[in-house]
């Protein structure tokens, strides 16, 4: 009997809790969801308290009480607009037009890389050509941002080409970095010993031309990286050729975009000419401008 009495008492107690929990216009959370009370008209709620929530069957809307009035809930209609990315590679003066009304722009740009030098018998061979400047700016000030090109490597065991300088206006959220130097060539005037060429300098986008093995043509840099070309490998008992420098590099945020910009991407430096019975250097890479338009 004791067990039977205990069960009966428990059932009665649970029944009272259930009746109490479902009494009145407000119902508690049931399971993992929330059931707002259904009320036909917010005016039918008495003694509303801040934070109360109802479903108004008359309006077909959920509402919350803020302490002075019932405010309808509104569903969010926000959508994500991804940034638009444009890669600019034209080496002649051109125009870039923004799409719509972006909130801000992010730009990355690099000047053209210097060319690697060539080699030949004796001291023959030519220096690599210099890379050209990459510029970007509003039509009124087209050179607002300028990343200059790297210099060409020198032949006959000379130094590597220096990196391009940069120009970033004050008050801009961004930075610029001078390009790296190409590697100098190995010098050798020992019979039956041939020197390798010096490597080109890599920009932050990578892709530099490596130094060539002995008696080989210099390696060109990868397209639109602004990196330097590699120097040619020397012939027997001659000095190697140096690699080209990398173009200057800029990253910046334009917080108040204009509708149009003028730009030009710097061309890469030409190959150093081959001397007598020799090899040319590697070409420097053209620069690039990468524009990201943000709408959120």
N, C-alpha and C positions, 0 to 999 in steps of 0.2 A: 504493500500500500504506500509505503514511503516513496518508492520510486514513481509510482503512478501519480501521487500527489505532487511530487517535484516536477514532473513533466507538465501536468495541468497548470501549475502555477507559472511555469515558464511560457507556456502558450498564451495564457491570459495576459502576462506582462508584455509579450511581443505584440499581441493584438492591440493593447492600449497605446504602445509606442507608435504603431502604424496609424491608428486613428488620429492620434495627436499630431503626427507629422504631416498628415494630409488635410488637416482642418484649416479653414480660412482660405482667403484668396491667394496666399503665397505658398508655394510648394518648395521643398528643399531640393538640393542636388540629388539626383537618382542615378546610380551607376557612375559612368565616367562623363556624362553630358550634363548640361544645365537646361532646365525647362523654365523659361520665363512665363509668368502668369499671363493668360489671355484676358485682356480687358477691352471692352467695346467703348472706347473713348477715354482719354487720359483724365478727363474730369470726374470719372467714376472711381478714381483712386483717392482714398481718404488718408490723411496724415502721411503724405509722401515724404520720404527721407532722402537726402543726398546719396547718390549711388544706387538708388532703386532702378530696376530694369523691368520693363513690361513689353508685351507684344500687343500693340493696339490693333484689334481686329477691324475696327472701323476704317483706319488708314492703311492697314496692311503693312505696318512698319514697326521695327523694334525702336524703343525709345528709352532714354536714360534721364533721370532727374538730377539736375545740377545744383539743386538747392533753391532755385527760383522759378525754373520752368522745365518742361519736358523737352528734350532735344532728340530729334530723330537721328538714328545711326545712318551713315552713308557708306556704301561699299566703295573701296578704293578702285580707281580706274587707271592708276599710274602704270605706265609701261616703260620698259628699259630700252633706251636707244643706244646701241653700241657706238663707240667712236668710229669715225671714218678715217681710214689710213690711206694716204696717197704718197707714192714714191716718185720723186721728180728726178729725171736723169738727163734732161736736155742741156747740152753744153752751150747753146745759144740763148740770148736773152728772151725770156718767155714770161707769161702771166699765169699766176695761180689764183683761182677764184674759190672762195669758201662756199660751202653748200649750206643753204638755210642761214640760220643765225646761231653758230656755235657759241657756247659760253666762254671757251678758251681754247687755245691751240698749244700743242707741244711740238717742238721741232727738234730734229737731230740732223746735223749736217757736217760734211767733211770736205776739205779741199782735195784737189787731184794729187796723186802720189808722184814722186820724182822717178825718172827712169834710171835703170841700171847702166853702168858704163860698159863699153866694149873693149876688146883686146886685139892685139896683133903682134907681129914680131917686133923686137926692139921696144920702142916706146910708142908705137903706133896704136891707134884706137881712139875712140871719142868719148867724151863725157855724156852722161845721160841728160835728157832734157828736163827742165823744171815743170812741175805741175802747176796748174792755173787755179785761181781763186774761185771759191763757191760763195755766192752772195744771195741774201734773201731779205726782203723788207717791203714796206708799203710803197706804192708808186711814187709818193713824194720823196721818200728816202730809201731808194732801192738797195743800198749797201748798209742797211741798219745792222745786219749781222754779216760778218765776213770771215770765212775760214780760208786762209791762204794755202797755196799748194806747197808741197815738199820740193826740195831741190834735188837735182840729179846727182848720182854718184860720179866720182872722178876716176879716170883711167890711170894706168901705169902705177898701181899701188897707192893711189891717193885716198883721202878720207871719204867716208860715206856722206851722202847728201843730208843736209840739215832738214828738220821738220818745219812745216808751215806754221806761221803765227796766226793769231785770231783777234777779232775785234767784236766785243760784246758791249752794247750800250749800258750805261749806268741805270740803276733802278729796275733792271730786269731780273726776274727770278730764273737764274740759269748760270751756266759757267762755260768757259772755254779752256781748251788744253792745246799747247803747242805740240805738233806732231813729233814722233820719234826720229832719231837719226838712223840712217842706213849703216850697215856694217862696212868697215874699212876692208880693203882687199889685203890678202897676204902678199908680202914681197918676197921675191925669190930670184936670185941671179945665179943659182947653182946649176950646173949642167945636169941634164936629165931629171931635174926636179921642176914640176909644174904646180903652180899655186891655184887654189880654188878662188872663185869669186865671192865677194861679200853679199850677204842677204839684204833684201830691202826691208824697210821698217814697216811694222804692222800698225794700222790705225785701230781704234776700238772696235771696228767691224771685222778685223782679221784679214786674211787673204793676202799676206805679203808674198812677193816673189822670193824664193829661196836662192841662196848663193849656188852658182853652178859648179859642177865638178871641173877638174882641169880639162882644158881644151874643149869646152862646151859653151853653148849659147846661154846667156842669162835667162832666168825664169821670169815671165811676166806676172804681175799681180792679178788677183781675181777682180772681175769687173765690178765697178761701182762700190769699191771699198775705200778708195783714197789711200791705199797702201803703196809702198815703193816697190819698184822692180828690182830683180836681183842682178848683180854684176856677172859678167862673163868669166869663165875659167881660163886661166892663162895657158899659153903655149910653153914649150920647153924653155926653161931658164929665163922666163919673163915674169913680170909682176902681174897679179890678178887685178880685176876691176871691182870697184866698190858699188854697193847697192844704193838705191834712191831713198830719200826721206819720205815720211808719211805726211799727208796733208793735215792742217789744223782741224780740230774737232770742237763742235759746239752743241750743247743741249740747253734749251730754254723754253719757258712757258710764257705765252702771250696772253695776258689776262683780259685784254679788250681787243678782240680781233677786228681787223679791217675787212672789207668785203673783197679786196683784191690785193695781190702782192706781185712784185716783180722779182724774178730770180734768174740765176744762171749757175749751172753746175760746172765746176772746174774740170777741164780735161786733164788726163794723166800725162806725165812727161814722156817724151819719145825715147826710143832705145838709143843707147850710145852706139855709135857706128863701129863697125869692125875695122881693125887695122889690116896691115898686110898679112894675108893668109890667116886671119883671125876670126873672131866671133862677135856678134852684136850682144848688147846687154838686153835685159828684160824690160818691157814697157811698164810704166807706172799706171795705176788704175785711175779711171775717172772718179770724181767724187760723187756725192749723192745728197739729196735732201729728203727727209722723211717727215711728213706733216700728219699729225693726228688731230682731228677735230672732235671736241667733246661737247655733248649736248646736255649732260646731267652732272 
